[in-house]
């Protein structure tokens, strides 16, 4: 039976009455002394979050009296009204998080609170503390100190009715319980844990490390009626001024290490952890002094899209940024974020167009200029993350954009870093590059990547001792595994080069001494043929009659290379051949090697897995994927494949470039 149209209309009206359209969120911004906050909750709640964060910075300044608390990278805080609004932007599923970045830091949390839920500020303070330690104490702070301080300061609690002070150091229940139930690490084991240790990385072992690190810092700061606190303060000052953590600990605590271990175990057994109450120094900025303003829907969508971009939620970033640009195509910040999204998607032509539009919309937007140069740099990068060269046009465009960015924002370190990197790749203006990266390190002293770039510049300048001083602590203590691997590779290169240089110099000196014995210039003072040196072996037979100085030098160099080559280990084969092609794919790298009448295919998961060395300028610059413009002579060390059906002949272990005239002696 056909339903009357009037009934349909009535039904639709009832549906609309029962399910009204959801009201749009109202977004508000608040700017405090050190943070920029946005939120779709009440302005009052956003201001309260700002106050808590400012109070935390004040508390940090109490321990580190000389701390540099001005951030070269801005921090944006997003306060969501409830968990439902927060969930799409919370990949960790936590009550809050701190996301550090080279261009902007993000803090996120929700204003909604339920009984028994995790305190978001504890998580945020812990992560934020890592940034403050990195920038103000030492980028090489040992893990026990870094994690212990982060856990200790995560307990900052503003007093209920008195906003002028706070408590810090209250016991963390899950650490207390863990230390009661689990066997503790010997103190020397705890102190020796680094970022590659199982106690730091394996879930089953990490609990006791974090709990005991917290307990040790708590004891040194507040235990034994604070008698150990001056020692901790001295230790912090030593490593902040460049002393290695191991040497600093030796200077301050070595005589007391056994006593400290005994005292710490007693401290944990007593299960009584004091805490300290203190007023805020001076006057923390009041909520009334903070600046607030309503922000447009387009701006809010832009911030949310950029947050998603920085947390690698690219689908979320796409959706929000597309909506934002539809509302406001002239927004420089939205166009800049869209440009970076397209860059992440490797859609470089679109990325550059968005960034050009961002610069056109706001010529004073330093981030848009930096992003444009960054995109040009990434466009030249191989699949494996290497940049071997820039075109002259790209290098000039990057330099122009970065110099403008520095002029607009002279305290933003990434612009200096990338400008120095351009010179490192091109091999030009290396002295200027060293000054630029040192400026970046002044602004962000805890950035280990900057130190690695400076070490590479020193290597190019042949300042080997300077390069070694920079990379040795990074190879031991860098918190990022890739940085540690890069530092170790660079340290190996410096060591090999210095060993070769010393060996070659000794041989040249020996040749020069022999020449002086044989004679000097001809009687008429004109240049003559290089002297023909004689040396008798044990049998009395002249071994080098008729050889010129050039031939002797070539022999000396060949001998030095022979001795410097990596020695094959059990099960490895070494051959001399020509590198003709490098194939790069998702499963790794294949090197095509011509040796005699054979063509070998040797695999490697990545370049970092190889022992790489060049004993000749003939090898060119960095390795790139694809056919070699000129086939390069090299010594290849590999483990032969045991499977006759394998597509490759073996797994590459070492690749060492040698002069074309070099003859390998097995």
C-alpha positions in Angstrom: 0.0 0.0 0.0 1.4 3.4 -1.0 2.1 5.6 2.0 0.6 9.1 1.8 3.1 11.9 1.2 1.8 13.9 4.3 2.7 11.0 6.6 6.3 10.9 5.1 6.7 14.6 5.6 5.5 14.3 9.2 7.9 11.5 9.9 10.8 13.4 8.5 9.9 16.4 10.7 9.9 14.2 13.8 13.2 12.7 12.9 14.8 16.1 12.6 13.2 17.1 15.9 14.6 14.1 17.7 18.2 14.3 16.1 19.1 18.0 15.9 22.3 19.0 14.0 25.4 18.9 16.2 26.6 22.4 17.1 30.0 23.4 15.8 32.8 23.6 18.3 34.1 27.0 19.4 37.8 27.1 19.5 39.8 29.5 21.6 43.5 30.4 21.7 45.5 31.4 24.8 49.1 32.7 24.7 51.2 32.4 27.9 54.8 33.4 28.4 56.2 30.2 26.9 53.3 28.3 25.3 50.6 28.8 22.7 47.4 26.9 23.5 44.2 26.2 21.5 41.2 24.2 22.6 37.5 23.5 22.1 36.9 23.5 25.8 36.3 26.5 28.0 38.8 29.4 28.1 39.1 28.9 31.9 40.2 25.3 31.5 42.7 26.3 28.7 44.2 28.9 31.0 44.5 26.4 33.9 46.5 24.1 31.6 48.8 27.0 30.7 49.3 27.8 34.3 50.3 24.2 35.2 52.9 24.2 32.4 54.4 27.5 33.4 54.6 26.3 37.0 56.4 23.2 35.8 59.1 25.3 34.0 59.5 27.3 37.2 60.0 24.2 39.2 62.7 22.9 36.8 64.5 26.2 37.2 64.8 25.5 40.9 67.1 22.6 40.3 69.0 24.0 37.4 69.8 27.6 38.4 71.6 28.4 35.2 69.2 26.6 33.0 68.4 28.1 29.6 64.6 27.9 29.5 63.9 29.9 26.4 62.9 27.4 23.7 64.2 27.9 20.2 61.4 25.7 18.9 57.9 26.8 19.9 55.4 24.6 21.8 51.8 24.4 20.8 49.3 22.8 23.3 46.0 21.4 22.1 43.3 20.9 24.9 40.4 18.8 23.8 37.0 19.1 25.5 36.6 15.3 26.0 38.1 11.9 25.2 35.7 11.5 22.2 37.2 14.6 20.5 40.8 13.6 21.6 40.7 10.0 20.4 41.3 10.6 16.7 44.5 12.5 17.5 45.8 10.2 20.3 47.6 7.3 18.6 49.2 6.3 22.0 45.8 6.0 23.7 47.3 7.8 26.7 45.8 10.6 28.9 48.2 13.1 27.3 51.5 13.2 25.5 54.4 15.5 24.5 55.5 15.3 20.8 58.9 16.9 20.2 59.8 18.2 16.7 62.5 20.1 14.8 60.0 22.8 13.9 57.3 22.7 16.6 56.6 20.7 19.7 53.1 19.6 20.5 51.5 18.9 23.9 48.0 17.3 23.8 45.5 16.4 26.5 41.8 16.5 27.4 40.0 18.7 29.9 37.7 15.8 30.8 38.6 14.0 34.0 37.3 10.7 35.5 38.1 9.2 38.8 40.9 6.6 38.6 42.2 7.8 35.3 45.9 8.4 34.6 47.1 11.9 35.3 47.9 13.5 31.9 50.3 16.0 33.4 52.5 13.2 34.8 53.1 11.9 31.3 53.5 15.3 29.8 55.9 16.5 32.5 58.0 13.3 32.1 58.4 13.8 28.3 58.9 17.5 28.6 61.6 17.0 31.2 63.6 14.9 28.7 63.7 18.0 26.4 64.8 20.3 29.2 67.5 17.9 30.3 68.7 17.5 26.7 68.9 21.3 26.2 70.1 22.3 29.7 72.0 19.4 31.3 73.6 17.3 28.6 72.6 15.6 25.4 74.7 12.7 26.7 73.1 12.4 30.1 73.2 8.7 31.1 69.8 6.9 30.9 69.6 6.4 34.7 69.8 10.2 35.2 67.6 11.1 32.3 64.8 8.7 33.2 65.2 9.2 37.0 64.9 13.0 36.7 62.0 12.7 34.3 60.1 10.4 36.7 61.0 12.6 39.7 59.7 15.7 38.1 56.6 14.0 36.7 55.2 14.1 40.3 54.9 17.9 40.4 51.6 18.7 42.1 50.2 22.2 42.6 48.8 22.6 46.1 45.0 22.5 46.1 44.0 26.0 47.3 47.4 27.6 47.1 48.5 28.3 43.5 51.7 30.0 44.7 53.4 26.7 45.6 53.7 23.0 44.8 54.9 19.6 46.1 57.4 17.5 44.3 58.9 14.1 45.0 55.9 12.1 46.2 56.4 8.4 45.8 55.3 6.8 42.5 53.2 3.8 43.6 54.0 1.4 40.7 57.8 2.0 41.2 57.5 1.4 45.0 55.6 -1.8 44.4 58.1 -3.0 41.8 61.1 -2.4 44.1 59.4 -4.3 46.9 58.7 -7.3 44.7 61.6 -7.5 42.3 65.4 -8.1 42.6 67.3 -4.9 42.2 70.2 -4.3 39.9 73.7 -3.8 41.3 74.5 -0.1 41.3 77.4 -0.4 38.8 75.1 -2.3 36.4 72.4 0.4 36.7 75.0 3.1 36.0 76.4 1.2 33.0 73.0 0.9 31.2 73.0 2.7 27.9 70.5 3.2 25.1 71.4 -0.2 23.5 71.2 -2.2 26.7 68.5 -4.8 27.3 67.6 -3.2 30.6 66.6 -0.1 28.6 64.9 -1.7 25.6 63.4 -5.1 26.7 60.0 -4.8 28.3 60.7 -7.6 30.8 63.8 -5.8 32.1 62.8 -2.2 31.7 60.5 -2.0 34.8 63.3 -2.5 37.4 65.6 0.0 35.5 63.0 2.8 35.5 62.0 2.1 39.1 65.5 2.0 40.4 66.6 5.0 38.3 63.7 7.0 40.0 64.7 5.7 43.4 68.4 6.6 42.9 67.6 10.2 41.8 65.0 10.5 44.6 67.6 9.4 47.2 70.4 11.7 45.8 68.0 14.7 45.9 66.0 14.1 49.1 67.4 11.2 51.0 69.8 11.2 53.9 68.5 14.6 54.9 69.7 15.9 51.5 73.3 15.3 52.3 73.9 13.8 48.8 72.2 16.7 47.0 75.3 18.9 46.7 77.1 15.9 45.0 74.3 15.5 42.5 74.4 19.2 41.8 78.1 19.1 41.2 77.7 16.0 38.9 75.1 17.8 36.9 77.3 20.9 36.5 80.2 18.7 35.4 78.3 17.0 32.6 76.6 20.2 31.6 80.1 21.7 31.0 81.3 18.9 28.8 82.7 16.3 31.2 81.7 12.8 30.2 79.1 11.2 32.4 81.5 8.4 33.4 84.3 10.8 34.2 82.0 13.1 36.1 80.6 10.2 38.2 84.2 9.1 39.0 85.1 12.6 40.1 82.1 13.1 42.3 81.0 9.7 43.6 83.7 7.0 43.0 84.9 6.9 46.5 81.3 6.6 47.8 79.9 4.2 45.2 79.7 1.2 47.6 78.4 3.4 50.3 75.7 4.8 48.0 74.6 1.4 47.0 74.3 0.3 50.6 72.4 3.5 51.5 70.1 3.2 48.5 69.1 -0.4 49.4 68.3 0.7 52.9 66.4 3.7 51.6 64.2 1.4 49.4 63.7 -1.1 52.3 62.5 1.6 54.7 59.8 2.4 52.1 59.5 6.0 53.3 60.0 8.6 50.6 60.1 12.3 51.7 58.8 15.0 49.4 59.4 18.8 49.3 57.0 21.7 49.2 58.1 25.0 47.8 56.7 28.4 46.7 57.0 29.3 43.1 60.0 31.7 42.6 59.0 35.2 41.9 55.6 35.2 40.4 54.3 32.7 37.8 52.3 34.4 35.2 48.7 34.7 36.3 45.8 33.6 34.1 44.6 37.2 33.9 47.8 38.2 32.2 47.5 35.6 29.4 46.2 36.7 26.0 43.2 34.9 24.6 41.2 35.1 21.3 38.6 33.2 19.4 40.1 31.4 16.4 38.3 30.6 13.1 37.2 27.2 12.1 39.8 27.2 9.3 42.6 28.0 11.7 41.4 25.3 14.1 41.3 22.7 11.3 44.8 23.9 10.2 46.2 23.3 13.7 44.6 19.9 14.0 45.9 18.9 10.5 49.4 20.0 11.5 49.2 18.0 14.8 48.1 14.9 12.8 51.0 15.5 10.4 53.5 15.7 13.2 52.1 12.5 14.8 52.3 10.7 11.4 48.5 10.4 11.1 48.6 11.3 7.5 45.0 10.4 6.7 43.8 12.6 9.5 46.1 15.4 8.3 44.8 15.1 4.8 41.2 15.4 5.8 41.6 18.4 8.1 44.0 20.4 5.9 41.8 19.9 2.9 38.9 21.3 4.8 41.0 24.2 6.2 42.3 25.2 2.7 38.7 25.1 1.4 37.7 27.6 4.0 40.8 29.8 3.6 43.0 29.3 0.5 45.1 32.3 1.5 46.2 30.9 4.9 50.0 30.7 4.8 50.1 28.3 7.7 47.6 25.9 6.1 49.4 26.0 2.8 52.7 25.3 4.5 51.3 22.3 6.4 49.8 21.0 3.1 53.2 21.4 1.5 54.8 19.3 4.2 52.1 16.7 3.9 52.7 16.4 0.2 56.4 16.2 0.8 55.8 13.2 3.2 53.8 11.6 0.5 56.7 12.2 -2.0 54.5 14.4 -4.2 57.2 16.9 -4.5 55.8 19.1 -7.4 52.6 19.7 -5.4 54.6 20.2 -2.2 56.7 23.0 -3.8 53.6 24.7 -5.2 51.8 24.8 -1.8 55.0 26.1 -0.2 55.4 28.8 -2.9 51.8 29.8 -2.2 52.6 29.9 1.6 55.5 32.3 1.0 53.4 34.4 -1.4 50.7 34.7 1.2 53.1 35.6 4.0 56.7 36.6 3.0 57.6 36.8 6.7 56.7 33.2 7.5 60.1 31.7 8.3 58.7 28.2 8.5 57.3 28.3 5.0 60.8 29.3 3.7 62.5 26.6 5.7 59.9 24.0 4.6 60.5 25.0 1.0 64.3 24.4 1.3 63.7 21.2 3.3 61.5 19.9 0.5 64.1 20.6 -2.1 66.6 18.7 0.0 64.3 15.7 0.5 63.6 15.6 -3.2 67.3 14.9 -3.8 67.3 12.0 -1.3 67.5 8.4 -2.3 65.2 5.7 -1.1 67.7 4.8 1.6 67.9 8.3 2.9 71.2 9.5 1.4 71.8 12.8 -0.4 74.8 12.6 -2.8 74.4 15.9 -4.7 72.2 18.9 -5.4 71.7 20.5 -8.8 73.3 24.0 -8.9 69.7 25.5 -9.2 68.4 23.6 -6.2 71.4 24.5 -4.0 71.0 28.2 -4.9 67.3 28.1 -4.2 67.8 26.4 -0.8 70.5 28.9 0.2 68.3 31.9 -0.8 65.3 30.6 1.2 67.3 29.6 4.3 69.1 33.0 4.5 65.7 34.7 4.4 64.4 32.4 7.1 67.4 33.1 9.3 66.9 36.9 8.8 63.3 36.6 9.9 63.9 34.1 12.8 67.5 34.2 13.8 66.9 31.9 16.8 65.4 29.0 14.8 68.3 26.4 14.7 67.0 24.2 11.8 67.6 26.9 9.2 71.3 27.0 10.2 71.5 23.2 10.2 70.1 22.8 6.7 72.1 25.6 5.3 75.3 24.0 6.7 74.2 20.6 5.3 73.9 22.1 1.8 77.5 23.1 1.9 78.5 19.7 3.3 76.8 18.0 0.3 78.3 20.4 -2.3 81.7 20.6 -0.6 81.7 24.4 -0.8 82.0 27.1 1.9 82.9 24.5 4.5 84.3 27.1 7.0 81.0 29.0 6.8 79.1 25.7 7.2 81.0 25.0 10.4 80.1 28.4 11.8 76.4 27.9 10.9 76.2 24.5 12.6 77.9 25.9 15.7 75.3 28.6 15.8 72.6 25.9 15.6 74.3 24.1 18.5 74.3 27.3 20.5 70.6 27.5 20.1 69.9 23.8 20.7 73.0 22.5 22.5 71.3 19.1 23.1 70.8 18.3 19.5 73.0 15.3 18.7 72.2 15.4 15.0 73.8 18.9 14.8 77.0 17.6 16.4 77.1 14.7 13.9 76.8 17.2 11.0 79.6 19.3 12.5 81.8 16.2 12.8 81.2 15.4 9.1 82.2 19.0 8.2 85.4 18.6 10.2 86.1 15.4 8.4 85.8 17.2 5.1 88.1 19.9 6.4 90.6 17.2 7.4 90.3 18.3 11.1 90.3 14.7 12.3 90.9 15.3 16.0 88.0 17.8 16.1 85.8 15.2 14.4 86.9 12.5 16.8 86.1 14.6 19.9 82.6 15.1 18.7 81.7 11.6 17.6 83.3 9.5 20.4 80.6 10.5 23.0 77.8 10.1 20.4 79.0 6.6 19.5 78.7 5.6 23.2 75.7 7.5 24.4 73.5 9.0 21.6 69.9 8.2 22.5 68.9 7.6 18.9 70.1 4.2 17.4 70.7 5.8 13.9 72.7 8.6 15.4 74.8 6.1 17.4 75.4 4.0 14.2 76.3 7.1 12.2 78.7 8.3 14.9 80.4 4.9 15.1 80.7 4.8 11.3 82.3 8.2 11.3 84.6 7.3 14.1 85.7 4.3 12.2 86.4 6.4 9.2 88.4 8.9 11.2 90.5 6.1 12.8 91.2 4.5 9.4 92.1 7.8 7.8 94.5 8.7 10.6 96.1 5.3 10.6 96.6 5.4 6.8 98.0 9.0 7.0 100.5 8.0 9.7 101.5 4.9 7.8 101.9 6.7 4.5 103.8 9.6 6.2 106.3 7.1 7.6 106.8 5.5 4.2 107.3 8.9 2.5 109.8 9.9 5.2 111.7 6.7 4.7 111.7 7.3 1.0 112.9 10.9 1.5 115.7 9.7 3.8 116.9 7.2 1.2 116.8 9.9 -1.4 119.0 12.2 0.6 121.6 9.4 1.0 121.6 8.9 -2.8 122.0 12.6 -3.7 120.3 15.8 -4.4 120.0 18.1 -7.4 122.3 17.9 -10.4 125.4 20.1 -10.4 123.8 22.7 -12.7 120.9 23.1 -10.2 118.2 22.0 -12.8 115.5 19.4 -11.9 116.7 15.9 -12.7 115.0 12.5 -12.9 114.0 11.2 -9.5 116.9 9.3 -7.9 117.2 5.6 -8.4 117.3 4.2 -4.9 118.9 1.0 -3.9 118.1 -1.3 -0.9 119.6 -4.7 -0.4 117.5 -7.5 0.9 118.9 -10.3 3.2 120.4 -12.1 0.2 122.3 -9.1 -1.0 120.2 -8.7 -4.2 119.1 -5.1 -5.1 115.3 -5.1 -4.9 114.4 -1.7 -6.4 117.0 -0.9 -8.9 115.7 1.4 -11.6 112.5 2.6 -9.7 111.6 6.3 -9.7 110.4 8.1 -6.7 106.9 8.1 -8.1 107.0 4.3 -8.4 108.3 4.0 -4.8 105.6 6.3 -3.5 103.0 4.2 -5.4 104.4 1.1 -3.8 104.3 2.6 -0.4 100.7 3.7 -0.9 99.7 0.3 -2.1 101.4 -1.3 0.9 99.6 1.1 3.2 96.2 0.3 1.7 97.0 -3.5 1.8 97.6 -3.2 5.5 94.6 -0.9 6.2 92.0 -3.1 4.4 89.6 -5.0 6.6 90.8 -8.5 7.2 88.4 -11.3 6.2 87.0 -13.3 9.1 86.1 -17.0 9.2 83.7 -17.9 6.3 84.3 -14.6 4.4 85.8 -14.2 0.9 87.6 -11.1 -0.4 88.1 -10.1 -4.0 89.2 -7.1 -6.0 86.8 -6.0 -8.8 84.8 -3.2 -10.4 81.5 -1.9 -8.9 79.2 -1.5 -11.9 75.8 -0.9 -10.4 73.9 -0.6 -7.1 70.2 -1.7 -7.1 68.1 -0.4 -4.2 64.7 -1.9 -3.3 62.4 -2.4 -0.4 64.2 -5.5 0.7 67.7 -4.1 0.6 70.6 -3.4 -1.8 72.2 -5.5 -4.5 75.8 -4.6 -5.6 76.8 -5.7 -9.1 80.5 -6.6 -9.2 82.7 -7.5 -12.2 85.7 -9.5 -11.2 87.7 -11.2 -14.0 85.2 -12.9 -16.2 82.6 -13.3 -13.4 79.7 -11.0 -12.5 78.8 -11.2 -8.8 75.6 -10.1 -7.1 76.1 -9.2 -3.5 73.3 -8.3 -1.1 73.1 -6.0 2.0 70.1 -4.9 4.0 71.4 -1.2 3.9 74.5 0.9 3.7 74.8 1.2 7.5 75.4 -2.6 7.7 78.6 -2.3 5.7 82.2 -1.5 6.5 82.6 1.4 3.9 85.9 3.0 3.1 87.5 4.9 0.2 91.3 4.9 -0.2 91.1 7.0 -3.4 89.4 10.1 -4.8 88.5 8.0 -7.9 85.5 6.6 -5.9 83.7 10.0 -6.1 81.3 11.2 -3.4 78.5 9.4 -1.6 77.1 6.1 -2.9 73.9 6.4 -5.0 71.5 3.9 -6.4 71.7 3.0 -10.1 74.5 2.4 -12.6 77.9 3.8 -11.8 78.9 6.6 -14.2 82.4 5.2 -14.0 83.0 1.6 -12.9 84.9 1.9 -9.6 87.7 -0.3 -8.5 87.1 -1.8 -5.0 87.9 -4.7 -2.7 84.7 -6.6 -1.8 84.4 -8.8 1.3 81.4 -11.1 1.5 80.0 -14.2 2.9 79.3 -16.6 0.0 75.7 -18.0 -0.2 75.4 -21.6 0.8 72.2 -22.1 -1.2 72.9 -22.9 -4.9 69.4 -21.6 -5.8 69.9 -18.2 -4.3 69.6 -15.2 -6.6 72.7 -13.5 -5.0 76.2 -14.8 -4.7 76.5 -13.8 -1.1 76.0 -11.1 1.6 78.3 -8.1 1.4 80.3 -7.3 4.5 82.8 -4.6 3.4 83.2 -2.3 0.4 86.5 -0.5 0.2 87.4 1.6 -2.9 91.0 1.4 -4.1 93.0 3.0 -6.9 92.6 1.4 -10.3 96.3 0.3 -10.2 95.9 -1.4 -6.8 96.7 -5.2 -6.8 95.2 -7.2 -3.9 97.4 -9.6 -2.1 95.5 -12.4 -0.4 
